[in-house]
Amino acid sequence: DRHKIGREAFIERVWQWVQQYKSRIQNQHRRLGVSCDWSRERFTLDEGLSKAVREVFVRLYEEGLIYRGERIINWCPSCMSA
């Protein structure tokens, strides 16, 4: 449970997962024919990008474009994540 282990430990586990699976996911994308500039690939928690993601999230929330509501979502009861 990500809430029990705390933010820092959770982030550390995320980075471990990224190191383990990043190349596999990249290879899957290439085999699917994904066409992009691979030198510009980024991960959400990369330095700089993470700050930009937070800033945009806050702005969208303040504009009412991100909200909590009664909707059907793909929820994983094991990971407790959408």
Secondary structure, DSSP 8 states (H G I E B T S, - for coil): -HHHH-HHHHHHHHHHHHHHHHHHHHHHHHHHT--S-GGG---TTSTTHHHHHHHHHHHHHHTTSS---S-----BTTTTB-
